[in-house]
Amino acid sequence: MAADNLGDIRLFVEAAALGSLSAAGRKIGLSPAAASARLVKLEGELNTRLFERTTRHLRLTAEGALYLSHCQQALAALDDAQAALQAGRSVVSGKLRIAATSDFGRHVLRGWLEEFNERYPQITLALVLGDSMANLLQDDLDLAIRFGVPPSSSMVARPLAPNRRVLCAAPSYLAKRGMPRRPADLHRFECIVLLGASGLANEWRFEREGEVQTYTVPAATSRETNDGELARQWALEGQGIVMKSVWDVAEDLRAGRLKLLMPKWRMADAPVHALYQRTRYMAPRVRAVLDFLVERFEAEGSRMAGLLK
């Protein structure tokens, strides 16, 4: 890989990931015209057409797909080399880009990362929030924190903590509507459900001492949102019952803003994982934040145990 066309290769890889040459150019600070010229230059040097291009679509040619695979490996090797050099240094520094779900990111992780930044002041933080599954390569992320068993992929999924999902509601709502005692009671209550990439999460499955019950929240009469923080806010405002990760609502339960419902009826856990790219050498900033998160989850998990009884 010649040093003088390394930038062109990075542009090509970004364009393939984003499906847009102009978007790839913006990401690395190039105008659409400059990005197009750089790609034409690269194709000229290779004497190969890498993309089939129209005004709306960008599609890899067979030759482009083959070249992309080798370019990704080469760039990963360069990143490994940089990480290997940094590994011998005592100062942890650089830009750390982390993705997390909206509610957990705003109300838990944000505070934790401030503490992390005090330990490592030469780290510059970037926190990307959203409830859709992040693409670590496309979004240029170092780490993503997600609840549940991650889909099979080339990413490393490191378990960080168990994660119990719980039903909860505001005391004001329960004062008006009463308290459900078992899943069959839920038909008398308004419910709040999350809408994800796989559809509406309205199948609530409960287990108690070997007995299994399933409640299907009626889609026609439930509040729904694709944003976990909004679902929590609706519950706090007394709009109904919500199913949430205990990590999202622990402080609300502790402060009495939400009340735990049917604690003896358990739903399937969705363990917390850290997702990151598989490389030979892990960048020191990534290793530092992983170690820190393991420490914080363990400490907070011990504090949380009493809330779930």
C-alpha positions as CSV (number, residue, x, y, z in Angstrom):
1,M,0.0,0.0,0.0
2,A,1.7,3.2,-1.2
3,A,1.6,6.0,1.4
4,D,0.5,8.5,-1.2
5,N,-2.8,6.7,-1.9
6,L,-3.6,5.6,1.7
7,G,-6.2,8.4,1.9
8,D,-7.8,7.3,-1.3
9,I,-8.0,3.7,0.0
10,R,-9.6,4.9,3.3
11,L,-12.1,6.9,1.2
12,F,-12.9,3.8,-0.9
13,V,-13.5,1.7,2.3
14,E,-15.7,4.4,3.8
15,A,-17.7,4.7,0.6
16,A,-18.3,0.9,0.5
17,A,-19.4,1.0,4.2
18,L,-21.7,4.0,3.8
19,G,-23.0,3.2,0.4
20,S,-22.4,6.8,-0.6
21,L,-19.3,8.5,-2.0
22,S,-20.4,12.0,-0.9
23,A,-21.1,10.7,2.7
24,A,-17.7,9.1,2.8
25,G,-16.2,12.3,1.6
26,R,-18.0,14.4,4.3
27,K,-16.8,12.0,7.0
28,I,-13.1,12.5,6.1
29,G,-13.5,16.2,5.2
30,L,-13.7,16.2,1.4
31,S,-16.2,17.9,-0.9
32,P,-18.3,15.6,-3.2
33,A,-16.2,16.8,-6.2
34,A,-12.9,16.1,-4.4
35,A,-14.1,12.7,-3.2
36,S,-15.2,11.8,-6.8
37,A,-11.8,12.9,-8.1
38,R,-9.9,10.8,-5.6
39,L,-11.9,7.7,-6.4
40,V,-11.4,8.2,-10.2
41,K,-7.6,8.6,-9.5
42,L,-7.6,5.3,-7.4
43,E,-9.5,3.4,-10.1
44,G,-7.1,4.8,-12.7
45,E,-4.0,3.6,-10.8
46,L,-5.6,0.2,-10.4
47,N,-6.9,0.2,-14.0
48,T,-10.1,-1.3,-12.5
49,R,-13.6,0.0,-11.9
50,L,-14.4,-0.4,-8.2
51,F,-18.0,0.8,-8.2
52,E,-21.0,0.9,-10.5
53,R,-22.2,4.5,-9.9
54,T,-25.5,6.3,-10.7
55,T,-26.9,9.5,-9.2
56,R,-28.6,7.5,-6.5
57,H,-26.7,4.3,-6.0
58,L,-23.2,3.1,-5.4
59,R,-22.6,-0.6,-5.9
60,L,-19.3,-2.5,-5.7
61,T,-18.2,-4.4,-8.8
62,A,-16.8,-7.9,-8.4
63,E,-13.3,-6.5,-8.6
64,G,-14.3,-3.8,-6.0
65,A,-15.5,-6.4,-3.6
66,L,-12.3,-8.3,-3.8
67,Y,-10.2,-5.2,-3.4
68,L,-12.3,-4.1,-0.4
69,S,-11.6,-7.3,1.4
70,H,-7.8,-6.8,1.1
71,C,-8.0,-3.1,1.9
72,Q,-10.0,-3.7,5.1
73,Q,-7.3,-6.3,6.2
74,A,-4.5,-3.8,5.4
75,L,-6.1,-1.0,7.3
76,A,-6.8,-3.2,10.2
77,A,-3.1,-4.2,10.2
78,L,-2.1,-0.5,10.3
79,D,-4.5,0.1,13.2
80,D,-3.0,-3.0,15.0
81,A,0.5,-1.6,14.5
82,Q,-0.5,1.8,15.9
83,A,-2.2,0.1,18.9
84,A,0.9,-2.1,19.4
85,L,3.1,1.1,19.6
86,Q,0.7,2.7,22.0
87,A,0.6,-0.3,24.2
88,G,4.1,0.4,25.4
89,R,3.3,3.9,26.5
90,S,2.2,4.8,30.0
91,V,-0.2,7.6,28.9
92,V,-3.7,6.5,27.7
93,S,-4.9,9.1,25.2
94,G,-6.8,9.7,22.0
95,K,-10.5,9.9,20.9
96,L,-12.7,7.2,22.4
97,R,-16.0,6.7,20.5
98,I,-18.7,4.7,22.4
99,A,-22.3,3.8,21.4
100,A,-25.0,3.0,23.9
101,T,-28.8,2.8,24.2
102,S,-30.5,6.2,24.7
103,D,-31.8,5.8,28.3
104,F,-28.8,4.0,29.7
105,G,-26.4,6.3,27.9
106,R,-28.0,9.5,29.2
107,H,-28.7,8.5,32.8
108,V,-26.0,6.0,33.7
109,L,-23.1,5.8,31.3
110,R,-22.7,9.6,30.9
111,G,-21.9,9.9,34.6
112,W,-19.6,6.9,34.6
113,L,-17.6,8.3,31.6
114,E,-17.1,11.6,33.4
115,E,-15.4,9.6,36.2
116,F,-13.4,7.7,33.6
117,N,-12.3,10.9,32.0
118,E,-11.0,12.2,35.4
119,R,-8.8,9.1,35.6
120,Y,-7.6,9.5,32.0
121,P,-7.8,13.3,31.2
122,Q,-6.0,12.8,27.8
123,I,-8.9,10.8,26.5
124,T,-11.4,12.8,24.4
125,L,-14.9,11.3,24.6
126,A,-17.5,10.8,21.9
127,L,-20.8,9.2,23.0
128,V,-23.3,8.1,20.3
129,L,-26.8,7.3,21.6
130,G,-29.6,5.3,20.0
131,D,-31.5,2.1,20.4
132,S,-30.7,0.6,17.0
133,M,-27.8,-1.8,16.8
134,A,-24.7,0.2,16.0
135,N,-22.4,-0.7,13.1
136,L,-18.9,-0.4,14.6
137,L,-17.2,-0.2,11.3
138,Q,-19.6,2.1,9.5
139,D,-19.9,4.5,12.5
140,D,-16.2,4.5,13.3
141,L,-16.8,3.3,16.9
142,D,-14.4,1.8,19.4
143,L,-17.0,0.2,21.5
144,A,-20.8,-0.4,21.7
145,I,-22.7,-1.3,24.8
146,R,-25.9,-3.3,24.2
147,F,-28.4,-5.3,26.2
148,G,-29.2,-8.9,25.3
149,V,-27.4,-11.6,23.4
150,P,-25.7,-10.0,20.4
151,P,-26.3,-11.4,16.9
152,S,-23.5,-13.5,15.5
153,S,-20.9,-11.3,13.9
154,S,-17.2,-10.8,13.5
155,M,-17.3,-8.5,16.6
156,V,-16.1,-9.6,20.0
157,A,-19.0,-9.6,22.5
158,R,-17.6,-9.3,26.1
159,P,-20.2,-9.9,28.9
160,L,-20.2,-7.0,31.3
161,A,-23.0,-7.7,33.7
162,P,-26.2,-9.7,34.2
163,N,-29.3,-7.6,33.4
164,R,-32.7,-8.3,34.8
165,R,-35.7,-6.9,32.9
166,V,-38.5,-5.6,35.2
167,L,-42.0,-4.2,35.0
168,C,-42.5,-0.9,36.7
169,A,-44.9,2.0,36.9
170,A,-45.2,5.4,38.7
171,P,-46.8,5.4,42.2
172,S,-49.4,7.9,40.9
173,Y,-50.5,5.5,38.2
174,L,-50.8,2.6,40.6
175,A,-52.7,4.7,43.1
176,K,-55.4,5.2,40.4
177,R,-55.4,1.8,38.8
178,G,-54.3,-0.7,41.5
179,M,-51.5,-3.2,41.5
180,P,-51.2,-6.2,39.1
181,R,-50.4,-9.4,41.0
182,R,-49.8,-11.8,38.1
183,P,-49.4,-11.6,34.3
184,A,-53.1,-12.3,33.7
185,D,-54.0,-9.0,35.5
186,L,-52.1,-6.9,33.0
187,H,-55.1,-6.7,30.6
188,R,-56.6,-4.1,33.0
189,F,-53.7,-1.7,32.7
190,E,-52.2,0.6,30.0
191,C,-48.8,-0.6,28.8
192,I,-45.8,1.0,27.1
193,V,-43.9,-1.0,24.6
194,L,-40.7,-0.5,22.5
195,L,-40.6,-0.7,18.8
196,G,-37.3,-2.1,17.5
197,A,-35.8,-3.4,14.2
198,S,-37.4,-6.8,14.7
199,G,-40.9,-5.2,15.4
200,L,-43.0,-4.5,18.4
201,A,-41.7,-6.0,21.7
202,N,-45.2,-6.7,23.0
203,E,-44.8,-10.4,23.9
204,W,-44.0,-10.4,27.6
205,R,-43.0,-13.9,28.9
206,F,-42.9,-14.5,32.6
207,E,-41.8,-17.4,34.8
208,R,-42.3,-18.2,38.5
209,E,-41.2,-21.5,40.1
210,G,-41.5,-23.4,36.8
211,E,-44.8,-21.9,35.8
212,V,-44.7,-19.9,32.5
213,Q,-47.2,-17.3,31.5
214,T,-47.2,-15.0,28.4
215,Y,-49.0,-11.7,28.0
216,T,-49.4,-10.1,24.6
217,V,-49.7,-6.3,25.0
218,P,-52.5,-5.2,22.6
219,A,-50.8,-3.2,19.9
220,A,-54.0,-1.1,19.2
221,T,-54.2,0.2,22.8
222,S,-50.6,0.5,23.9
223,R,-48.3,3.4,23.8
224,E,-45.2,2.6,21.6
225,T,-41.9,4.2,20.8
226,N,-38.5,3.3,19.4
227,D,-36.8,5.4,22.1
228,G,-36.0,3.8,25.4
229,E,-35.7,7.1,27.3
230,L,-39.2,8.2,26.1
231,A,-40.7,4.9,27.3
232,R,-39.2,5.6,30.7
233,Q,-40.4,9.2,30.7
234,W,-44.0,8.1,29.9
235,A,-43.9,5.6,32.8
236,L,-42.6,8.4,35.2
237,E,-45.5,10.6,34.0
238,G,-48.0,7.9,35.0
239,Q,-48.9,6.8,31.5
240,G,-48.8,3.1,32.1
241,I,-46.6,0.1,32.9
242,V,-43.3,-0.4,31.1
243,M,-40.8,-3.2,30.8
244,K,-37.2,-1.9,31.3
245,S,-33.7,-3.0,32.0
246,V,-33.1,-2.7,35.7
247,W,-29.9,-0.6,34.8
248,D,-32.2,2.0,33.2
249,V,-34.5,2.4,36.2
250,A,-32.4,1.5,39.2
251,E,-32.2,5.2,40.4
252,D,-35.9,5.7,39.8
253,L,-36.7,2.6,41.9
254,R,-34.3,3.7,44.6
255,A,-35.8,7.2,44.7
256,G,-39.4,5.9,44.7
257,R,-40.2,7.6,41.3
258,L,-41.1,4.1,39.9
259,K,-42.3,1.0,41.7
260,L,-41.3,-2.6,40.9
261,L,-44.2,-4.8,39.9
262,M,-44.6,-8.6,40.3
263,P,-41.0,-9.1,41.4
264,K,-41.5,-12.9,41.8
265,W,-42.5,-13.2,38.1
266,R,-39.2,-13.2,36.2
267,M,-38.6,-12.3,32.5
268,A,-35.7,-13.6,30.5
269,D,-32.5,-11.7,31.3
270,A,-30.7,-9.6,28.7
271,P,-27.1,-9.5,29.8
272,V,-25.0,-6.4,29.1
273,H,-22.3,-6.8,26.5
274,A,-19.5,-4.7,25.1
275,L,-19.1,-5.1,21.4
276,Y,-15.8,-4.2,19.7
277,Q,-13.8,-5.1,16.6
278,R,-11.6,-8.2,16.7
279,T,-8.0,-7.0,16.3
280,R,-4.7,-8.5,17.3
281,Y,-3.8,-5.5,19.4
282,M,-6.4,-3.7,21.4
283,A,-5.9,0.1,21.6
284,P,-5.0,1.1,25.2
285,R,-7.9,3.5,25.4
286,V,-10.3,0.7,24.6
287,R,-8.7,-1.7,27.1
288,A,-8.8,1.0,29.8
289,V,-12.5,1.8,29.3
290,L,-13.4,-2.0,29.2
291,D,-11.6,-2.5,32.6
292,F,-13.3,0.6,34.0
293,L,-16.8,-0.6,32.9
294,V,-16.3,-4.1,34.4
295,E,-15.4,-2.4,37.7
296,R,-18.4,0.0,37.6
297,F,-20.9,-2.7,36.6
298,E,-19.7,-4.9,39.4
299,A,-19.9,-2.1,42.0
300,E,-23.4,-1.0,40.9
301,G,-24.6,-4.5,40.6
302,S,-23.9,-5.1,44.3
303,R,-25.8,-1.9,45.2
304,M,-28.8,-2.9,43.0
305,A,-29.4,-6.3,44.5
306,G,-31.7,-5.1,47.3
307,L,-34.0,-3.3,44.8
308,L,-35.3,-6.5,43.2
309,K,-36.7,-8.3,46.2
